[in-house]
Amino acid sequence: MIVKERDFPVNLLFLQAIERRLEENHPSMPRVKELMAKQIKGYKGETAIDYPLSILPDQDYQILHSVSLQFQNQNFHIDTLLLTKNFIALLEVKNMGGTIHFDRKFNQLTQTYMGNVKYYQCPIIQVSNQERLLKQWLEQFNFPTIPLTSFVVISNPSCMIQVDPGDKTTNQKVIHGHFLPTKIEQQQAISNKQILSAKEIQNLACTITKHLKVKPTLTLKQLNINPSELLSGVQCSNCLAIPMQRTHSFWCCPKCNHKSKDAHIPALKDYCLLFNENISNKEAREFLRIPSTNVMKRILTSMGLQTIGNTRSINYILYPLINLTSPSNHDIIISNSR
């Protein structure tokens, strides 16, 4: 049973916000678009395992997608987490084509695709590190000690997996997506001792969900982008021009004359992704280009946002504006370029 749906990648939302507000000729724009394509590919790869997981009996498994947690200031992300009475399984999903070779001697992954060779950190090490962090995270809540296991799931069925001669461990950790139900059933046979009751599994799922920490792991600094280089203002949803102008109770685009009552909402989402989860009246005026303190207060108040601080230093919490639910394929592919 799915108890947490898969999130739309917050890093992709972050990159899309940059794309909307960065000049097209900026030297970092090619890197931004490259990372966007990578994020979209990874997201599609994760959704490819939905069918294999649906074959598993609902009553035996609690499935949580897109699990982002924090332990001692260390953030870690698990693509999919399976909770059972006997064990917990972490799934790291990779959407890769061509031929991939696992070099366990140097813990390296080599991909050969259309004549090009690329090298990556070994995903087995990656998911093993996630497993260690999850173990430590669970210990702080005093749940019964339960076996943890992890698998690297290759979602592209046409990808060929190669290992070194004599490597007898990789095939225990790396599987194609279609083999996932069988692998989980095999793990059930191995870990056949019940550790958690049905109620404890439910409590564990609720505890994980309650402590999710979903934030972009990418930063403007990593992309060599100065915050001052990003365009402020409200974007027109019709022609994508920035900025729109506030006229009475409407936003009006000086380029195409399109009008909107709530065009400030996507702009504040961008602010949340790019700069800060909270915003003051002054910061909102500067970003939305509204000179009036009272007008800005009316806009923020009308949105029903929670606040922190006292009357003189009140901040509005923007994080709930970020929608991480799964969009349509059109939303994934569409470009927001001006």
N, C-alpha and C positions, 0 to 999 in steps of 0.2 A: 504494500500500500504506500502510495506517495504521500508523505506528510509535509514535504516542502518542495514546491515547484522549482524549476531551474530559473535562475535570474538571467536577465539580459546583461551581458558583460559591462560592468561599471567602467572598466577601462575604455571600452568602445564608446560609451556615452561621453567620457572625458575627451577622447580624441575627436568625436563629432563636434563637441562644443568648441574645441580649438579650431577645427576646420571652418566653422561658421565665422570665427572672429579673427582669424589670422589672414593677412594679405597673401594672395595666391603666389606671389613671387618671393615670399619669405624663404630663406634657405632651409628651414626646418620642415617646410610643407611636404616635400617628398617622403621624408621619414614618417611624418604623421599619417600619410596615406598608406604607406607600406605597413605600418602597425595596424591601421584600421582593417586592411585586407587580412592580416594575420588573425586578428581578433574575430572577424566574421567567419573565417575558415574554422577556427577552433570551436566557435559556438555551434556551427553546423555539425561538426564532428561529435560534439557532446549530445546533440539531439538525436544523432544516428543510433545511440544505444538505447533509446526509449523503447523500441519494439522488443529487443532481447530481454530487457528488464520486465516488460509487461507479461512475459511468459511465466515468470516466477509467481508462486501462489501468494495472493494478497495477504492471507492471514499469517504467513510466516516471516514477512519482511516489512520493515519500516524503511522507506527510501527517502533520503534527503539529498536534494541537488544543490549545488552552489553553496557549500558550507565554508564561510569565512570566519575564522576565530582568531583570538589573540591570547597568547600565553607569555607573561612577563615581557610585555612590549614587543613580542615577536609575532607578527601576523602570518597566518598560514591559510591556504585555500585548498579545499578538497572538492574535486569536480562532483563526485557522487559518493554518498556514504550509505551503506547498508547495515541496518541494525537487526540482529537476530537474537534468539535466546542463548545461542551457543557461541557466537563470535560477532565481531564487527569487521566489515570489509571496506577499505578505502579504494576507490577507483580513480585512476588518473587517465583521462581520455586523450589520445593523440590522433589527430586527423592528418595522416601523412601518406603520400603517394610514392610510387617507385619502389625502390629496394632500400630497406633499412638494416643496418648491421650493428649488433650490440657487441661492443668490445668491453668485456668485463675486467680485463687486465688494467685498462686505463680509465674505466668507467666513462665511456664515451659512446655516443650514438652517431653513426655516419649514415646520411641519406644520399642516395644516388637517384636523381630524377631528371629525365630528359637531358642526359649528358652532364648535368651539373652535380657537384658533390658539395654537401654541407655537413658541418659538424655541430653537434649539440651536446649539452650536458646529458648524462644518462638519466632517463626518466625513472629508472628503477631506484636510483639514489634519491631522486626528487620525492617520490612517493614514500620511500623509507623514512626520509626526514619528516614528512608530514605525519607518518605513523608515530614517530617518537614524540612529536609535539602533541599529538592528540592524546597519547598515553599520559603525558604529564598533565595535560588540561583536564582529563577525566579524573585524575587522582585527587584534585582539589575539591571535588564534589562528593567524594567518599562512595562512589558507586562500587559494587563488587568488581574485583579484577576479572576482566573478560579478555580472551585472546583477540588480538588484533592481527589482521592480515591485509595485504595490499596487492593490487594488480595494476599493470599498465595495459590499457585496453586500446588496441589499434582499431579505430572505427571504420577506416577505409578498407573494404574487403579485397580490393585489388592490390594492396600493399604487400610486398614479399618481405618476410622477416628472416634474417640470417643471423647465425651465431657462430662463434669460433668452435672448431673441432674440440670435443671433450667438454664443452660447456654444458653442464647438466642442471644448471639452476635457472637460466633465463627462461626456459620454456615453462617453468613453474610460476613465473611472475608476469610474463607477457603473453597476451592472448588477443585473438581477433574478436571483434564485437559479437559476432554470431555464436561464438563458443561460450559466451558469458553465462547463460543459464546452466550449462553443464558444469562449468568451473565452480560456480557457486554451490551446486548440488554436491560436487566432489568435496568441497570444503566442509559442507554440512556433515558428510560422512566421517571426515577426519576429526572435526570438532563436535563430537556427538554428545558432550556433556552439557546439560542445561545450566547456565550461569544466572541468567536474568529471567524474572517472571514477566508476564505480559504487562503488568502494571509498571514494573521497573523500566521496561523498554519504552513505554509511553512517557514516563517521567524523564528518561534520558533524552528522548526526542524533543520534549518541551524545553528542557534545560538548554540543549544545543540551540534551538530556535530562538530562545530568549537572549542568548549571548552572541548572536551573530554580529560581526563587525564588517560591514560592507563599505569599503572606501577604495578609490582608485589607488593602485600601486604605482602608477606612472606619475611623474611630476613634470612641471614646466621646466624645471632646472635640467632634468635628464634630457629633455628635448631641445635644450639651448634656446628657450623662449623666455624673454623678459615679460613679466606681467603687463608692463606698459605698452607692449607691442600688440596686445589683444584689443580689438575694438570694443568699446562700451556702447550701450544703447540697446534699444529694442529692435529685433529683426522682424521685417515684414514677411508673413507667411506666404504671401502671393508672389512677390518678385525677389524675396530674400535680401533686399537692401537693408542696410543699417546706417543711420537710426531712423525709427519712426518718431513722430512728434506727438506730444500729448496736447489734445485740443478738447477742452471741456471734459466730457467723460469718456472720450474715445482716443485711441491711437490712430494716427493718420500717416500714411506713407507718402512723403513728398514726391516720390518717384513714380508710383502707379496709382495713387489716390485710394489705395485699399484702406478700409477702416476696420478696427477691431476693438472690442471692449477689454479683452483679457490677454493681449499680446505680451504683457509684462511677465506673465507666468513662465513661459519658456526662457525668457531672459534671466529671471531669478534662478531657474534651474541651472542655467549655464554658470551663474555666479557661484552657486553651491558646489558644482563639480570642479570649477577651476580655482576658486579662491578660499571659500570658507563656508561651513555649514550654517553659520549664523550671520546676520547682517543687521546693522544699525540703520536708523533713518538716514543719517548722513551718507553712509556707504551706499544705500539704495538710491538716494538722490543722485549721487555721483555716477553710479553705474547705469541707471535708467535715464539719466540726463533730465531730471525734473528739479527745477529750482525751488519749488514750494515745499516747506516742511509739512504743512497741513495736508496738502494733496498727497504727499508720500505716505503720511500717517493713515489717511483714509484708505489708500490702496492696500497697504499692508494689513490693516485691521480687517478690511473686507474679506481677506483671504483666509481668516480664521486660523492663522499661524500661532503656535505656542510661543511664549516669550520667556526670556530669562533676564534677570537684572531688575533694578528699580526704575522708577519713572524717568529719572535723569539719564540713565545709561541702559535703557532697554534695548535688547537684541531679539530679533525674530528668528526662529529656528526654521531653516529652509529644507532640511534633510527629507521630511515627509513628501516634498514635491517630487523627489526622484522616483520614477516608476521603473522598477526592475522586473516587471512581469514580461513574459515572452511576447515579443511583437510579431507581426506577420512577416513573411519572407520579403514583402515589398519594403517594409520598414527597415529590414536589415540591409538590403541592397542599396536603397535610395541614398543619393549623395545630397548633402546639405550645402554644397558650395554655392557661394554667391554668384 
